[in-house]
Amino acid sequence: MSSSPLAPELAARLKRDPAGLVAAVVQQHDTGEVLMLGWMDDEALHRTLTTGRVTFWSRSRQEYWRKGDTSGHVQHVKSVSLDCDGDALLVRVDQVGAACHTGEPTCFHHELEVTA
């Protein structure tokens, strides 16, 4: 692995996919509502931990993006947790405005029918 901006202990605990990314589930800190899923590499996680604003790696655009820079719908970081396997992050935020690029409060607004 190339040099990481993260503390060595944290970098060693992360289990990245082949593209070097870890899934980041974003949750509203006070209600527990799941807002969205994004992807972070070491640099995006470092920026998130050190700036107080959530930064993701865009798999489609191949660039960093900070939630709210164009929409104004900012995510202020309250806490970040790593799961027991090291392959997912839980980012608790104070969401300003809609979390979804469609204008919906959450990206999870298409409920599927469960038949079991």
Buried (B, 14 or more C-beta within 10 A) or exposed (E): EEEBBBEEEBBEEBEBEEEBBBBBBBBBBEEEBBBBEBBBBBBBBBBBBEEEBBBBBEEEEEEBBBBBEEEEBBBBBBEBEBEEEBBBBBBBBEBBEBBBEEEBBBBBEEEEEEEE
